[in-house]
Every structure is written in structure tokens, then in C-alpha cells.
Amino acid sequence: MTMTNNNPYKLCVAPMMGHTDMHFRYLLRLISKKTMLYTEMVASNAILHNKSKKLNKLEHINDEPVGFQLGGDNPKQLAECAKIVESYGYNEINLNIGCPSKRAQSGNFGACLFDQPKLVASCVHEIAKVTSLPVTVKTRLGIDNIDNISHLENFINIISNEGVDTFHLHARKAILKKGINPRKNRSIPPINYERVYKIKQNYPNLRIIINGEIDKPTEVVKHLENVDGVMIGRAVCNNPFLLNEIDVLIHNEKILEKESVLEEYFKYIRKNFSKEIKITDFTKHLSCIFKGYIGSKHTRAYMCHELNYEKEPVKKLEELIFKEDLWKNGQDSITTVI
Ligand SMILES: Cc1cc2nc3c(=O)[nH]c(=O)nc-3n(C[C@H](O)[C@H](O)[C@H](O)COP(=O)(O)O)c2cc1C
């Protein structure tokens, strides 16, 4: 059973449904070569029983290193999915123990598995039996009243016994019982970085990746003094070029010219756009760079919706990006992923 992660990344982009699809990951890979990327969570049932969804969510182009995040609670089914995921060329399998949604709770996957560590152990055990990929776990610090460091340590003890050596810790508990929606579950209760640092101190041999409300390059550097890696979610959706700013600090990379990244992404769009795909599937990931000038709201609505109804959407997009150069005017924080 080989579970050791051969890609000891310092920075990764969080799995985010509706965001970290293959097109966004392609854009992010143009911006950062070393950052680990993750897919959106895909439930095991969706992979095993829904063929069309399966194909969409599994395909990917030039985005390695990239981990595939699975959701589920059935060890044999997850193992079946792991084989399929490996055959698609992913570099890691990540199990979701953080999703607080009602759907996840009714399917007994995501955050509600936090207090079923033996079942999670059996899931990673079965997955590891059939794949040579590293298996990692992304979890909250606790759920509801099961929320002190000893619960988290119990969880980590049982799962790491199965060979899992990397844990992504979203530094807050999930609130399940009160029916709070996933969005609110990303802002309450307050973030608790100290508990994550403590886990790293208590488990020096495990790779501990910290996650939650990190949005500045200097914060990343500070966290890296205490943990092995940093995972960023919303801040990357709001500004994909943040990855480059961080790479400059932690990997001595050069500052990228936004225009050349956009040129490359545009080539990708031109090559991959077809009647079966909406142009906005590509451009929704670019809309955030059009923030901060008069009329930007309108432009972003156009990029995310109206562009679909143009007769020649690719040509229109080219004009918007390269002729008008509106994106050069910088960013604001009016519309953000929260
Ligand atoms: C729109 C959205 C979708 C998300 N989808 C997932 C998901 O599929 N799997 C997962 O583990 N976490 C998911 N998350 C949670 C993020 O991975 C991350 O843990 C959380 O946003 C905190 O990090 P941040 O403060 O850097 O955004 C999602 C978050 C957002 C904003």
C-alpha cells in the first residue's frame, strides 16, 4: 500500500464545486506551475451511475499535478471510483470529510463522517488497495459538539493508521444540526488556526495543510512557518493571479504578464470551444479580472451569461480581451465568491 505523497506542494487550490472544473484548472496551471490543484467534489454515485456526468467531471487537460476529490461513504464503491480516477491520469485521491450540505448529510458523506472515523478508515483502506495514488483527506476541525482537539486527534489517529499521511484541515468546525447552509458554514464559527498548528506539532510526521480565509501572500509565508502547506479557495476565484504573487514569494518565480496568460487561455478556448460547450463555461473564470472600472458589472454579466447568445462568441471575446484591454484597470472587491 503506497500512500506517500510524492508531490510535497506548499500551496494548493481548494476543491470548489462550480469553480475548480477543468477549464478553471487549465487557467490556473497557466498561472502557476507548482501549485497543486483539486477538482470539485464528485460523489461516488455520480461516477458509477451517471455516465454523462462522469465523463464531464473526469476529463482534464494539462493541469497536473491535480488531485481528484471524491465524496462517499461506501468503501467498495469508492474503491471502484478510485480505479476510474486513476485511469484518467489524476495524481492524488482526496476524500471529502468537510461538506456540510443537506445532500451530503442525507447521503452520509462529507462532514458527517467526522464522527465515523472507522468507516472513513475502511474507505481509505479499500481505496488504497486498488490504487497506487496517494490518498489524502480534507476535513473540518470538528462537527457540532464534537469539537475539541482530542476528537480531531482521534480522527487523525485512526485514519493515519491506514497510511494516510496528508490532511487538509479547514480551520473551523462544520455546523450540521442547526441546518446552516454551506455558505454560512464557511464563515462561522471563527477560524481556528491555532488548533491546526497544534496538530502539526503533535504529528510532525504527517503533512498538515491549513485552509480557511487565507488571501494574502504574506499570510501564506507566515502559515508555512507552522504547517507543511496552505490551501486557498475563494481568494483564488476572486483573483487567480494571486497564485503568481505567492509563487514569487515562496518559489522565487517571476511576476507574470497577465496579457500573455490571457493569450494562452484564449488559444485554449478557441481550440476547445464547440457547439456542445457554452462559451461561458470558459469565460466565467475570467470575469473576475474585469473588476474595478466603470461598467465592469455589465461586462462581467456579459462574460458569464450574454456571451452565449452572440453569433460569434469567440470573436466577441477576443475583442473584449485584446482590443478593449479593460481588464488592465485592476481589481475591486465588489463581487466576490463568498
Ligand atoms: C463555491 C464553493 C464550493 C466548494 N466546494 C467544495 C468541494 O467540492 N469540496 C470541498 O472539500 N470543499 C469545498 N468548498 C470549501 C473549500 O474547499 C474551502 O475549504 C473553503 O472555501 C475555505 O477555504 P477559503 O476560505 O480559502 O475559501 C467549497 C467552497 C466554495 C466557496
Ligand as a Chemical Component Dictionary entry (heavy atoms), coordinates in Angstrom:
data_LIG
# 
_chem_comp.id                   LIG 
_chem_comp.type                 NON-POLYMER 
_chem_comp.pdbx_formal_charge   0 
_chem_comp.three_letter_code    LIG 
# 
loop_
_chem_comp_atom.comp_id 
_chem_comp_atom.atom_id 
_chem_comp_atom.alt_atom_id 
_chem_comp_atom.type_symbol 
_chem_comp_atom.charge 
_chem_comp_atom.model_Cartn_x 
_chem_comp_atom.model_Cartn_y 
_chem_comp_atom.model_Cartn_z 
_chem_comp_atom.pdbx_ordinal 
LIG C1  C1  C 0 -18.264 27.720 -4.033 1  
LIG C2  C2  C 0 -17.541 26.756 -3.123 2  
LIG C3  C3  C 0 -17.608 25.382 -3.387 3  
LIG C4  C4  C 0 -16.936 24.483 -2.544 4  
LIG N1  N1  N 0 -16.924 23.144 -2.867 5  
LIG C5  C5  C 0 -16.162 22.293 -2.128 6  
LIG C6  C6  C 0 -15.969 20.939 -2.540 7  
LIG O1  O1  O 0 -16.463 20.493 -3.588 8  
LIG N2  N2  N 0 -15.199 20.147 -1.737 9  
LIG C7  C7  C 0 -14.601 20.612 -0.586 10 
LIG O2  O2  O 0 -13.889 19.863 0.098  11 
LIG N3  N3  N 0 -14.755 21.888 -0.192 12 
LIG C8  C8  C 0 -15.486 22.733 -0.947 13 
LIG N4  N4  N 0 -15.560 24.052 -0.598 14 
LIG C9  C9  C 0 -14.821 24.517 0.587  15 
LIG C10 C10 C 0 -13.407 24.948 0.171  16 
LIG O3  O3  O 0 -12.686 23.855 -0.342 17 
LIG C11 C11 C 0 -12.646 25.551 1.352  18 
LIG O4  O4  O 0 -12.471 24.574 2.335  19 
LIG C12 C12 C 0 -13.378 26.738 1.965  20 
LIG O5  O5  O 0 -13.862 27.622 0.970  21 
LIG C13 C13 C 0 -12.446 27.527 2.914  22 
LIG O6  O6  O 0 -11.327 27.999 2.211  23 
LIG P1  P1  P 0 -11.226 29.547 1.715  24 
LIG O7  O7  O 0 -11.557 30.390 2.913  25 
LIG O8  O8  O 0 -9.811  29.702 1.258  26 
LIG O9  O9  O 0 -12.240 29.720 0.635  27 
LIG C14 C14 C 0 -16.213 24.957 -1.414 28 
LIG C15 C15 C 0 -16.146 26.333 -1.192 29 
LIG C16 C16 C 0 -16.782 27.234 -2.042 30 
LIG C17 C17 C 0 -16.637 28.715 -1.806 31 
# 
loop_
_chem_comp_bond.comp_id 
_chem_comp_bond.atom_id_1 
_chem_comp_bond.atom_id_2 
_chem_comp_bond.value_order 
_chem_comp_bond.pdbx_ordinal 
LIG C1  C2  SING 1  
LIG C2  C3  SING 2  
LIG C2  C16 DOUB 3  
LIG C3  C4  DOUB 4  
LIG C4  N1  SING 5  
LIG C4  C14 SING 6  
LIG N1  C5  DOUB 7  
LIG C5  C6  SING 8  
LIG C5  C8  SING 9  
LIG C6  O1  DOUB 10 
LIG C6  N2  SING 11 
LIG N2  C7  SING 12 
LIG C7  O2  DOUB 13 
LIG C7  N3  SING 14 
LIG N3  C8  DOUB 15 
LIG C8  N4  SING 16 
LIG N4  C9  SING 17 
LIG N4  C14 SING 18 
LIG C9  C10 SING 19 
LIG C10 O3  SING 20 
LIG C10 C11 SING 21 
LIG C11 O4  SING 22 
LIG C11 C12 SING 23 
LIG C12 O5  SING 24 
LIG C12 C13 SING 25 
LIG C13 O6  SING 26 
LIG O6  P1  SING 27 
LIG P1  O7  DOUB 28 
LIG P1  O8  SING 29 
LIG P1  O9  SING 30 
LIG C14 C15 DOUB 31 
LIG C15 C16 SING 32 
LIG C16 C17 SING 33 
# 
